[in-house]
Amino acid sequence: DSGTKTPIKNYPSAGDIGVTDNARHRVSCQNNMKQLGLVFKTYANEQINEYISGGFRQVYTEYLNDLKVLICPGRRDGKVGYQILYPASNNGFWREIFTKVEGLPADEYQYQSTAPWIIEKVSCSNEKGRNVLFVDRHVEHIKGKDWDIKMGPYMECI
C-alpha cells in the first residue's frame, strides 16, 4: 500500500442520464404492483380457495402493512391507483378465465403469464399505456394502442 487513495467517482444521477419522470413513475408503479402480487400470493397460499372479496382492505394489515404501495407514484390525487380484476386466489379459476377468453384449454404456465390480475386504473406515468400485473407476478407496460387487443377480452369477463 503506497498510501494513495483511490478517488471516489461521482456517478450521474438518473436525471443526468436522461431518465424521465415518466419512466421513473412507471418503474415505481411496477414495483408497487409486484409487491401487491406478493401480498396476494401469500394470502392465496394461506387462504386456499378463498376469494379476495374485500379487495385491498381484506389483506390490510396482516399481509399489507404499507398503504403507500396502493398509491401509484405519478398520481397527484393520492387515490388508490390499482384495480383487482379478478378476486380469486385459486388456479382453477384462472384456468377457467383463460379458457373463456382465449378459447383454449390452459396449461399451468400459459394462463399464468397471460391472465391479468391487477391493473393500473389510469396511467400514472403520463405515457400512453398502463401497467398490468399478471398471475405469474410479472408486470408489463401495455401501450394504449395494444390495450384493447390484449386486455379488452379480459376486462369484458369481469
C-alpha positions as CSV (number, residue, x, y, z in Angstrom):
1,D,0.0,0.0,0.0
2,S,1.6,3.2,-1.1
3,G,-0.7,5.4,0.9
4,T,-2.6,6.8,-2.1
5,K,-6.3,6.6,-2.0
6,T,-8.5,5.7,-4.9
7,P,-10.6,8.7,-6.0
8,I,-14.3,8.4,-5.4
9,K,-16.2,8.5,-8.6
10,N,-19.3,10.6,-8.9
11,Y,-21.8,8.6,-10.8
12,P,-24.5,10.5,-12.7
13,S,-28.0,10.5,-11.2
14,A,-31.0,9.2,-13.1
15,G,-31.8,12.8,-14.1
16,D,-28.4,13.3,-15.5
17,I,-28.6,10.4,-17.9
18,G,-31.9,11.3,-19.4
19,V,-34.3,9.2,-17.4
20,T,-37.6,11.0,-17.4
21,D,-40.1,11.4,-14.6
22,N,-42.5,9.3,-16.6
23,A,-40.1,6.4,-16.7
24,R,-39.3,6.7,-13.0
25,H,-43.1,6.7,-12.2
26,R,-43.7,3.7,-14.5
27,V,-40.9,1.7,-12.8
28,S,-42.0,2.7,-9.3
29,C,-45.6,1.7,-10.2
30,Q,-44.4,-1.7,-11.5
31,N,-42.5,-2.2,-8.2
32,N,-45.7,-1.4,-6.3
33,M,-47.6,-3.9,-8.4
34,K,-45.0,-6.6,-7.8
35,Q,-45.3,-6.0,-4.0
36,L,-49.1,-6.3,-4.3
37,G,-48.7,-9.5,-6.2
38,L,-46.6,-10.9,-3.5
39,V,-49.1,-9.9,-0.9
40,F,-52.0,-11.6,-2.7
41,K,-49.9,-14.7,-3.5
42,T,-49.1,-15.0,0.2
43,Y,-52.8,-14.6,1.0
44,A,-53.7,-17.2,-1.6
45,N,-51.3,-19.7,-0.2
46,E,-52.6,-19.3,3.4
47,Q,-56.3,-18.9,2.5
48,I,-56.7,-21.8,0.0
49,N,-59.6,-21.4,-2.5
50,E,-60.8,-18.2,-0.9
51,Y,-61.8,-15.1,-2.9
52,I,-60.3,-11.8,-2.1
53,S,-63.8,-10.3,-1.9
54,G,-62.8,-7.3,0.3
55,G,-60.1,-6.2,-2.1
56,F,-57.1,-4.4,-0.6
57,R,-58.9,-4.0,2.7
58,Q,-59.1,-7.7,3.2
59,V,-55.3,-8.1,3.2
60,Y,-54.5,-5.0,5.3
61,T,-52.9,-5.2,8.0
62,E,-52.0,-8.9,8.1
63,Y,-50.5,-9.1,4.6
64,L,-50.1,-5.5,3.5
65,N,-48.7,-3.1,6.1
66,D,-47.7,-0.1,4.0
67,L,-50.7,1.6,2.3
68,K,-48.3,3.7,0.2
69,V,-47.9,0.7,-2.1
70,L,-51.5,1.3,-3.2
71,I,-50.8,4.8,-4.5
72,C,-49.3,5.0,-7.9
73,P,-46.3,7.4,-7.7
74,G,-47.4,9.5,-10.6
75,R,-50.8,10.2,-9.3
76,R,-51.1,13.6,-7.7
77,D,-54.5,13.0,-6.1
78,G,-53.3,10.4,-3.6
79,K,-56.1,7.9,-4.6
80,V,-55.6,4.2,-4.9
81,G,-54.1,3.6,-8.3
82,Y,-54.8,0.0,-8.9
83,Q,-57.7,-2.3,-9.5
84,I,-58.0,-6.0,-8.8
85,L,-59.6,-7.6,-11.9
86,Y,-60.4,-11.0,-10.6
87,P,-60.7,-11.5,-6.8
88,A,-59.9,-15.3,-7.0
89,S,-57.0,-17.0,-5.4
90,N,-57.2,-20.5,-6.9
91,N,-55.6,-21.8,-10.0
92,G,-58.8,-23.4,-11.3
93,F,-60.5,-20.0,-11.5
94,W,-57.5,-18.6,-13.5
95,R,-57.7,-21.6,-16.0
96,E,-61.4,-21.0,-16.4
97,I,-61.0,-17.3,-17.2
98,F,-58.1,-18.0,-19.6
99,T,-60.1,-20.7,-21.4
100,K,-63.2,-18.4,-21.7
101,V,-61.2,-15.5,-23.1
102,E,-58.7,-17.4,-25.3
103,G,-60.9,-20.3,-26.3
104,L,-58.1,-22.8,-25.5
105,P,-57.5,-25.2,-22.6
106,A,-54.8,-23.7,-20.4
107,D,-51.7,-25.4,-19.3
108,E,-50.1,-24.4,-16.0
109,Y,-47.8,-21.7,-17.3
110,Q,-49.8,-20.4,-20.2
111,Y,-52.7,-19.0,-18.2
112,Q,-50.4,-17.5,-15.5
113,S,-48.4,-15.4,-18.0
114,T,-51.5,-14.3,-19.9
115,A,-54.3,-13.6,-17.4
116,P,-54.2,-10.1,-15.8
117,W,-54.6,-9.9,-12.0
118,I,-54.2,-6.2,-11.1
119,I,-54.2,-3.2,-13.4
120,E,-53.4,0.5,-13.1
121,K,-56.6,2.4,-13.1
122,V,-55.1,5.2,-15.1
123,S,-51.6,5.7,-16.4
124,C,-49.5,7.2,-13.6
125,S,-46.6,8.0,-15.9
126,N,-48.4,10.2,-18.4
127,E,-47.3,7.7,-21.0
128,K,-49.9,6.2,-23.2
129,G,-50.5,2.8,-21.7
130,R,-50.9,1.2,-18.3
131,N,-49.1,-1.4,-16.1
132,V,-50.6,-4.8,-15.7
133,L,-49.7,-7.4,-13.1
134,F,-50.2,-10.9,-14.4
135,V,-51.0,-14.1,-12.4
136,D,-47.4,-15.2,-12.6
137,R,-46.5,-11.8,-11.0
138,H,-44.7,-10.3,-14.0
139,V,-45.6,-6.7,-14.7
140,E,-45.9,-5.4,-18.2
141,H,-46.5,-1.9,-19.5
142,I,-49.1,-2.2,-22.2
143,K,-49.2,0.7,-24.7
144,G,-52.5,2.4,-25.3
145,K,-52.8,1.0,-28.9
146,D,-52.4,-2.6,-27.6
147,W,-54.6,-2.2,-24.6
148,D,-57.9,-3.1,-26.2
149,I,-56.3,-6.1,-28.0
150,K,-54.6,-7.6,-25.0
151,M,-56.8,-6.5,-22.1
152,G,-60.2,-5.9,-23.7
153,P,-61.3,-9.5,-23.7
154,Y,-60.3,-10.0,-20.0
155,M,-62.0,-6.7,-19.0
156,E,-65.2,-7.9,-20.6
157,C,-65.2,-11.0,-18.3
158,I,-65.3,-9.0,-15.1
